[in-house]
């Protein structure tokens, strides 16, 4: 019997075989579900609001209800894959997402739709980390880098095409179709995962799961989100909103204490924050992606409600951002590797802020090429300067044993930034006509300030690292 192990190093440099290609297709299809639904619903907000009512708070919860479990459970989803098998958890996540999508499409009222959106977020929290983990485990060497690059490019493509397809479906059929398009994607992904993705090692009882941490994070973020949605509505501050904010803050404080007691087995290892660089980059991520979340919700909404654009036109409005990111990110990533990440992390968010200020040119009668496109082009350039260097800086700020946790946590923080931004948009979504445009202008000014603050975080990090070097 031949006991000589296969030459994996030689195999890694060979072209992908059919099974490898189908594994890659599976992961792309699965993650596309989450990427599409994180953006396409933004285009459908006006149509859903007209059909189901619910006011501005209901529209906020359509976005926040999806981002809440995705923010709080993303790290737990990766841990579940390590324990029970990534293929198994990926398939469970896809099935949960598909069933929830059917309920969204058939929802008789807004409460049912929001509940189904929350369930979609749970499914996305299971499938997203495990789709990327399967790629990391299925390929080695050059093939691994190529597979992850294709996965990232597909993510940019679905982020660009999803709102356009969704807008067309809203205009020609119904907003319900933006949820039903998930079914063929999910069916194909489940079949391919079952048929072609290899069964992976299950950690069994060796890997403890931080269920209490997940519960505290979810309820704490949920209470704060509910409070912010409440206090940014027309009624303003109330006792209920104040109590919700205090309760959510207290729960998150308990969550941090619990994570500290869990040590290295925590869902969110606090040892990561022992690095001042990682802490600063986390704050930068929260601020920058919070501002970006504000843009992706408000711009299509204002174009449809205030300027009379169709859903298809509004869905295409943000297209320059993912296109520029997809084309220029590799080049900017290489420059960051050559000259260091900090200059790009200082300048990039500030350029994004300047782009937000250019959106002040938008009034009621928006001419896209004149009023919106230049601003979006500047924002896209700024994001391109920041996104790839930010990922590189995150990895460089922690030791190699924590790169997976750092990447997952940074992804969760980005979603949390979008969640908080959504919760703060109540006053804007409550207005119509000229009042909506004025509220939009205040929102973009605030977003510009937030972006400059993100750049300031990188500036402080640079000064701190310079002081340490001395």
N, C-alpha and C positions, 0 to 999 in steps of 0.2 A: 504493500500500500504506500503510495507516495504522500509523504507528509510535508513536502516543501510548499510553503505558502506562496500564493500568487504574487506576481510582481506588480504591486499596486502603483508604484511610481511610474513604471512604464505604461500601465493602463491609463493613468491620469492624462497622458499626453496624446492618447488616441482620440479620434472623432467620437462624438456621442453615438451610442448605439440606439436602436429603436426604443428600447425600454427607458433609456435615459431621456430621450426626446419626449416620450409620453409622460414621464414623471414631471418634466419641466412644464409641459402643457397643463397637467393637472394643477400644479401649484399656481400657475398664472391664472387659470380659470377660477380657482378658489379665491385667491386674493382679489381678483377683479370684482367679485361680488361686493366685498367691503369697500373697495375704492369707488365703485360706481355709486353705491348708495350713500356714501358720505358727501356726494356733491349733487347728484341728480335731483334729490328732493328739494334742494334750495330753489331750483327753477319752478317746481310745482307748488310752492307756498301760496302764491296768489290764487291759483285755481282751487287748491284744497280749501283755502279760507272761504272762497265764495260758495263752495259746495257744502261745507260742513260747519262753517261758523267757528266759534270758539275764541274769536278775538286774537289779539297779539300774543297773549300768554299761551294759547293753544298752539300757535304757529311756532313759538319758541320751543315748546316741549316736543314738537315733531323733530327738531334738530337735537335738542338737549337729551331727549329720551333715548336717542341712538348713541350719542357721544358719552353719556354717563357710564353705562356698563363697559363700553369700550375703553374708557379711561381707567376705570377702577379695576377691571378684571383682566387686562391685557397680560400682565405679568403672571397671574394665576393660570391663564390659558397655556402659557409656555411650560409652567411647572406640571400641569396636568398631562401634557404631551410627554414630558420626561418620565412621568410615573406610569402612565397607562399605554404609552405608545403613541407616537406622533401621527401615524396614519389613522389610527382609531379615533383620536381626538379631532383630527382634521375632518374626517367624515361626519362625526357627530356635529361639529360646528356647522358644516355645510347643510346638513339636514335641518338643524334648528333654524338656520337662516332661511332656507327654502320654505319651511312651513310658516314661519313668521311672515314671509313675503306674500304668501297666499292670503293670510289673514289680513295683511295691510290692503291688498287689492280688493278684498271683499268686505272690508270694515263698514258697518252700518252707521257708525258715529265716530266722533273724534276721539273719545276715550279709548275705544277699541283700537283705533289706529295708533295712538300713542303707546298703548301697551304692547302692540305688535312691534312697533319700532324699538322699544326697549329690548324685546326678545331678539330682534335682529342684531342689536348691539352685543348681546351675550354670544350669539353665534359668531359674530365677527371677532370677538375677543378670543374665541377658541381657534378659529381657522387662520387668522393672520399670522400669529407667531409660529404656528406649526407648519404653515406652507413654506416659510423661509427656512425653518429648521430642517425640514425634509430636504430642501435643496442643499444645505450645508452638509448633511449626512450622506447624500446620494452621489455627490461628485467630489473630486479631489483635484488639487493643483489647478492647471489652466482651465480645465472643464468647469470647475466650481466657480471661478471668477467669471467665465463666460455665461454660465447659467444664471448667476445672480445679476449680471448686467442685463441679460434679456428680461429677467423678471422685473427689474427696475424700469426698463424702457416700456414694458407692457403696462406697468402701473401708471406711468406718465401718459401713455396712450389712452387708457381707459378713463383717466381723470379728465382728459381733453374731450374725448368723444362721448362720454356718458351724458353730460348735460345737453349736448346737441341732439342726440338720439332721444333723450327724455323729453326735451322741449318739443320735438317734432311729434312724438306720441301724444303729448298733452294737447297740441294744436289740432291734430287730425283724429284722435280717438278719444282718450280720456286720461286724466292723471293716474287712474288706477293701473294703467298699462306700464307705468314706470316700475311697478313692483312685480308684475307678471313676467317681465323680461328676465327676471332672475331665475325663473324655473328651468328653462332649457340649459342655462349656464350651470346651475347647481346639479341638474341631472347628469350632465356630461362629466362634471368634476367628480361626483361620487362614483360613477361607473369606472372612470379611469383610475381613481385612487384605489378602488377595490381590486381592479384587474391588474394594474401595472406598478403601483407603488409597493416596494418591498416592505414586508412587516419588519418593524424595528424592535429593538430591545426595550422591554418594559422594566422600569425600575422597581416596580412592586412597592413593598412597604419601606424600602430603603430611603425614599425621598419624601420627607414630610411635607404636607400641604398646609398652607397658611390660610385656612378657611375663615378664621376670626378676623384676620387682617383684611381679607377681601370684603367681608361683611361690613366692617367698620369704615373702610374706604368708600364703599358704595353708598351706604346710608349717610355718611358724613358729607360726601360730595353732593348727594341728592338733596339733603336739607339746605345746603348753601345755595345750590342751583334754584330750588324752589323759592328761597328767601329773596334772591336777587331778581328773579322774574317778578315776584310780588312787589318789591319796592321800586322797580323801574317802570311799573305800570302807571296809569293815570291817577290811581289812588295814592301813590307814593308810600311813604313809610307808614307801617302799621305795627301794632303789638305782635301780631302773628309773624310778620316778616322779621321783626327784631329777634323774637324768640327762636325762629328757625335758623337765623344766622348764628346766634349764640350756640344753639344745639349742634349745628353742623361743625362749627369751629371746635367745640368741645370733643366731639366724636373724632375729628381728625387729630386732635391732640392725644387722645387715647390711642388712636391708631399708631402714631409715632412712638408712643411709649411702648406699645405692644411689639412693634417692629424692633425696637431696641432690645427688648428682652429675648427675642427670637434669635438674635445674632446672625450668623451666616445662613440660617435656614429661613430667614424672613422673606416675605414676598417682595419687599422693597429693602434690600440691605442698606442700612444707614451708614455702613462703613464707606460707601461710595462718596458720601458727603464729607468725609475726612479730607478729601482733596478740594482745596479752595477753587481750583480750576474747574472741576466738575460742578461744584455748586453754582459758580458764576455762569457756566454754560447752560445749566438747567434753567436759571432765571432768564437768560437770553432766549432760550427756546420757548418758554412760556409766553414771554412778551411778544416775540416775533410771530409765533403761530396764532396767538390771540388776535393780533391785528389782521393777519391773513384770513382767519375765520370770519371776522367782521366783514371783510371785503367780499368773500365768496357768498355770503348770505345777502348783504345789502345791495350790491350792484345789480344782480338780476332782478331783485324785488323792486328797486326804484325804476329800472328801465321798463318793467312791465306795468307797474301801478301808476307811476307818475308820467312816464313818457309814451305809453301805449305800444311798447314793443311786443312782438309775439313771444311765446315761450321759446320757440326755436332760435329766434334772434338773441334773446337774453342768454340762452344756453351757450351760444357761440361767442358771447361777449368776452368771456374770460379765456378764450382759446390761446391768446398770445403767451400767457404765463407758462402753461405746461409745455408749449412748443419750444420756447426759448430755454426753459430748464432742460428739456431733453437734449437739445442740440449743444448747448454751451456748458452744461455741468461737467462733463469729462475734461474739457479744456481748463475750466476754472479749478477743478480738483487737482489737475497736474500743476498749475501755477501755485496753488496753495502748498502742495508738497515741496515745491522748489523754494518759495520765499517765506513760508510759514503761514499759519492760518489767521493769526490775530489781525493783521492789516485788513484782510477781507471781512472779518467778523465785525470790525469797527465801521468800515465804509459801507458794506452791504446793507445793513439795516437802515443806515442814514439815507441811502439812495432810495430804499423802499419808502421811507418817510416822505422824501421829496415827491415821489410818485403819488402818494396819497394827497398831498397838497395840490397837485395838478388836477385832481378830481373835483376841486372846488369850481372848476369851469363848467361843470354839469349843472344845467338848470332843468326846466320843465321840458323844453323841446331839445332833446339831446341829439346831436349829430355825431354818430359814433366815431367816425374817422377823425373828427375835429376835437371832440370834447373828451372822449373816453380812451381811445386807442393810444395817444401819446403817454397818458398817465400809466396805462397798463404796461406799455413797453418799458418805461422807467422802473416800475415795480418789478417786472420780470428780470431786468438786468440786476437789480439789487438783490432779489432772491437768489439768483444764480451765483452771485458773489458770496452769499452766506450759506446756502444749503449744503453743498458738498464740503466746504471747509469746516462747517459745524460738525458734520459726521466725523471727519478726520480728527478734529479737536477733541471730541467726546472720547474716541478710542485712545487718544494720546494722554488724556487726563487721568486714566486709571491703569492699574496693572493688567496684564494679559488675562489673569484669572477672572477678572470682573468685566471683560468687554461685552459679553453677552447680556449680563444684567444691566450694564450701563446703557447699551443700545435699546433694550426693551423699556427701561425706565424713561429714557429720553423720548421715545415714541409715545409713551403714556402721558408724559408732561405736555407734549405737543397737542394731544387730543384734549387734555384738560384746559389748555389755553383757549382752544376753540369752544369748549363747553362754557367757560366763564364769559367769553365774548358773546356767545348766544344769549346767555342769561341777562346780559346788560343791554340788550337791544330793544327792550320793550317799548320805550318812548318813541323810537324811530318807526317801528312797525305799526304803531297805533295811529299814525298820521296819514293824511291823504293830500294830493296836490302840492301846492306851494309849501305847505307846512312840512310835508314829507321831505321835500328837497332841502329845506333849511335844517331839519333834523339830521339828514344825511351829511350835510356839510359839517355840522358839529361832530358827527361820528368820525368823519375822515380826519378832521383836525386832531381829535383825541388819538386816533390810530397813528397819525404821524408822530405825535409826542411819544407814544409807546414805543415806536420803532427807534426813535432817537435814544430813548432810555435803554433799549436792547443793545444798541451800539455802544452806549456808555458802559454797559457791563463788560464788554470786551476790552474797552479802553482801561478800565480799572484792573482787569486781569493782566493786561500787558504791563502796566506800571508795577503791579505786585510781583510779576515774574522778573521784571528788570531789577527791582529792589532785592529779591532773593538772590539773583545772580551776582549782585555786588556783595 
